């Protein structure tokens, strides 16, 4: 029986908590065969990023084409896209394939530091956004993307769903809101888990949505299921303690049904 397949287009995290490493682990936890096209190599750990080497844009496109021409995928997750030429190469490689694309716009860090320049941001919005079925920005990225526009107005104008993530908020209850074109917003509320072990949560959430889309779930169900799965994963790893900074999630180290709410082994 052929398993569902998903492709991650993102950067590499040698510490294993974020980027393609987190995406592939998330795909596997959902019973999805994972493929990956690297956009960048990073030197990073749980404490920070110390260096980045961008992959040549033509080679990024070649990776995507090679993977998808041989093994058709059911969904694509796009993460770190640091330059305009890379964004354009990714768009060209995905054009015409008709795949659901989850775009995690890695633009601004939690501390407010801008991670890509204006040209890359324009290319991300101009070349990649038209291919996406869902955007998953963090709170600072949401402010940059929307500007003065209301979320629903942005979604209706662009024709793409938007998940406003509240992971960087401070209230005791997390309020994630899914905006869908032409539909009422859907709110997903759950208790905020107070833990330092949150490295890679954004990558993991967007990958979980892509995995569920690859399994054939409709977008609203895929988003709701991914949020519930991630919340339980964070809760289960509160005492993991890996690294000396923001510890990684324990992908695959908590037992439970693939794609369901995990529990401690």
C-alpha positions in Angstrom: 0.0 0.0 0.0 1.4 3.4 -1.0 1.9 5.7 2.0 1.1 9.4 1.8 4.0 11.6 0.8 5.0 15.2 1.7 7.9 17.4 0.7 9.7 19.9 3.0 11.4 22.9 1.4 13.4 24.5 4.2 16.8 25.0 5.8 18.8 22.5 7.8 19.1 22.6 11.6 22.1 20.5 12.8 20.7 20.4 16.3 17.7 18.5 14.9 15.0 20.7 16.5 13.8 22.8 13.6 14.0 23.1 9.8 13.9 20.0 7.6 14.9 17.8 10.6 11.7 18.8 12.5 9.6 18.5 9.4 10.8 15.0 8.5 10.2 13.8 12.1 6.7 15.4 12.1 5.9 13.7 8.8 6.9 10.3 10.2 4.9 10.9 13.4 1.8 11.3 11.1 2.5 8.2 9.0 3.7 10.2 6.0 6.8 9.5 3.9 8.9 12.6 4.0 11.1 14.2 1.3 13.2 17.3 1.7 14.8 20.0 -0.5 17.4 22.1 1.4 17.4 25.9 0.9 20.1 26.7 3.4 22.7 25.1 5.8 22.8 26.7 9.2 25.1 26.5 12.2 22.7 26.6 15.1 21.6 25.0 18.3 19.1 25.6 21.1 20.7 28.9 21.9 20.9 30.7 18.6 22.0 30.8 14.9 25.7 31.3 14.3 26.0 31.1 10.5 24.0 30.5 7.3 25.1 29.2 3.9 22.4 29.6 1.2 22.0 26.8 -1.4 22.4 27.9 -5.0 18.8 28.7 -6.3 19.1 26.5 -9.4 20.1 23.6 -7.1 17.2 24.2 -4.8 14.9 23.9 -7.8 16.7 20.8 -9.0 16.2 19.1 -5.7 12.4 19.8 -5.8 12.1 18.7 -9.4 14.1 15.5 -8.8 12.0 14.5 -5.8 8.6 15.3 -7.2 9.1 13.9 -10.7 10.1 10.6 -9.2 7.8 10.3 -6.1 4.6 12.4 -6.4 3.7 14.2 -3.1 0.3 15.0 -1.6 1.5 18.3 0.0 4.4 20.7 0.3 5.6 22.6 3.3 7.8 25.7 2.6 9.9 27.1 5.4 13.2 29.1 5.3 13.4 31.1 2.0 16.1 33.8 2.6 16.6 35.3 -0.8 14.5 36.4 -3.8 16.3 34.1 -6.3 15.6 31.1 -4.0 11.9 32.1 -3.7 11.6 32.4 -7.5 13.4 29.0 -8.0 11.0 27.3 -5.6 8.0 28.8 -7.3 9.2 27.8 -10.7 9.8 24.2 -9.6 6.3 23.9 -8.0 4.4 25.8 -10.7 1.7 23.7 -12.4 1.8 20.8 -10.0 -1.4 21.7 -8.2 -0.1 20.6 -4.8 -1.5 22.1 -1.5 1.3 24.3 -0.2 1.7 25.3 3.5 3.9 28.4 3.6 5.6 29.2 6.9 7.0 32.7 6.2 10.2 32.8 8.2 10.6 36.5 8.2 11.0 37.9 11.7 12.3 36.2 14.9 10.5 36.1 18.2 12.8 39.0 19.4 11.6 41.1 16.4 14.8 40.7 14.3 14.1 40.7 10.6 15.6 37.6 9.0 15.1 38.4 5.3 15.6 41.6 3.2 12.9 43.6 1.4 13.6 41.9 -2.0 13.2 38.4 -0.5 10.0 39.4 1.3 8.6 40.8 -1.9 9.5 37.6 -3.8 8.0 35.5 -1.1 4.7 37.4 -1.4 4.8 37.7 -5.1 6.1 34.3 -6.2 5.2 31.9 -3.4 2.0 33.2 -1.9 -0.1 32.5 -5.0 0.9 28.8 -4.7 0.0 28.5 -1.1 -3.3 27.3 0.5 -2.2 28.3 4.0 0.1 30.9 5.6 1.3 30.2 9.2 3.1 33.4 10.4 4.1 34.1 14.0 2.8 37.3 15.6 5.6 39.6 14.4 5.4 38.2 10.9 1.6 38.6 10.9 2.0 42.3 11.6 4.5 42.7 8.8 2.4 40.7 6.3 -1.0 42.3 7.1 0.1 45.9 7.7 -3.0 47.9 8.3 -5.3 45.2 6.7 -7.7 43.2 8.8 -6.9 39.4 8.7 -10.2 38.5 7.0 -9.7 41.3 4.4 -6.2 40.0 3.7 -7.4 36.5 3.3 -10.3 37.4 1.0 -8.2 39.6 -1.2 -5.3 37.1 -1.5 -7.4 33.9 -1.7 -5.3 32.1 0.8 -6.1 30.9 4.3 -4.2 32.4 7.3 -3.4 30.8 10.6 -2.6 33.5 13.2 -0.6 31.6 15.7 -0.6 32.8 19.3 2.5 30.8 20.5 4.4 34.0 21.2 1.6 35.4 23.3 1.5 35.7 27.1 -2.0 34.9 28.2 -2.8 31.6 30.0 -4.9 30.5 27.0 -3.5 30.2 23.5 -5.9 31.6 20.9 -5.0 30.4 17.4 -7.3 31.7 14.7 -7.8 30.2 11.3 -9.1 32.7 8.7 -10.6 31.1 5.5 -11.6 33.0 2.3 -15.3 33.7 2.4 -15.9 32.0 5.8 -16.1 32.8 9.4 -12.9 32.6 11.4 -12.3 29.3 13.4 -10.8 29.7 16.8 -8.6 27.0 18.5 -8.1 27.6 22.2 -6.0 25.5 24.5 -4.0 26.1 27.8 -0.6 27.7 27.3 2.2 25.3 28.3 4.9 27.2 30.3 8.1 25.6 29.1 11.5 26.5 27.6 11.4 23.5 25.3 9.8 25.1 22.3 12.6 25.1 19.7 11.1 24.3 16.3 7.4 24.6 17.2 6.6 26.8 14.2 8.3 24.4 11.8 6.6 21.5 13.4 3.1 23.0 13.3 3.3 23.9 9.6 4.7 20.4 8.8 1.9 18.8 10.7 -0.7 20.6 8.7 1.1 19.6 5.5 1.3 16.0 6.6 -2.4 15.9 7.4 -3.2 17.5 4.0 -1.1 14.8 2.4 -3.2 12.2 4.2 -6.3 13.7 2.6 -7.8 15.8 5.4 -9.6 19.1 4.5 -7.7 22.2 5.5 -9.8 23.1 8.6 -9.5 19.6 10.0 -5.8 19.5 9.2 -5.2 22.7 11.1 -7.3 21.7 14.1 -5.6 18.3 14.3 -2.1 19.8 14.0 -2.7 22.3 16.7 -4.0 19.6 19.1 -1.1 17.3 18.3 1.5 20.0 18.8 -0.1 21.1 22.1 0.1 17.6 23.4 3.7 17.2 22.1 4.8 20.4 23.9 3.1 19.2 27.1 4.8 15.8 27.0 8.2 17.3 26.6 8.2 20.0 29.3 10.9 18.3 31.3 13.1 17.1 28.3 15.9 19.4 29.1 17.9 18.8 25.9 20.4 21.6 25.1 21.3 24.7 27.1 18.8 27.1 25.5 15.2 26.6 24.2 15.1 22.8 24.1 13.7 20.9 21.1 10.4 19.0 20.9 10.5 15.2 21.3 9.3 14.2 17.9 8.7 10.5 17.8 9.8 9.9 21.4 6.3 10.1 22.8 4.1 7.1 22.1 0.7 7.3 20.6 -1.1 6.9 17.3 0.6 8.7 14.3 -1.0 12.1 14.0 -3.0 11.7 17.2 -2.3 13.2 20.7 0.9 11.6 21.9 1.6 10.5 25.5 4.8 9.9 27.4 6.3 6.5 26.6 
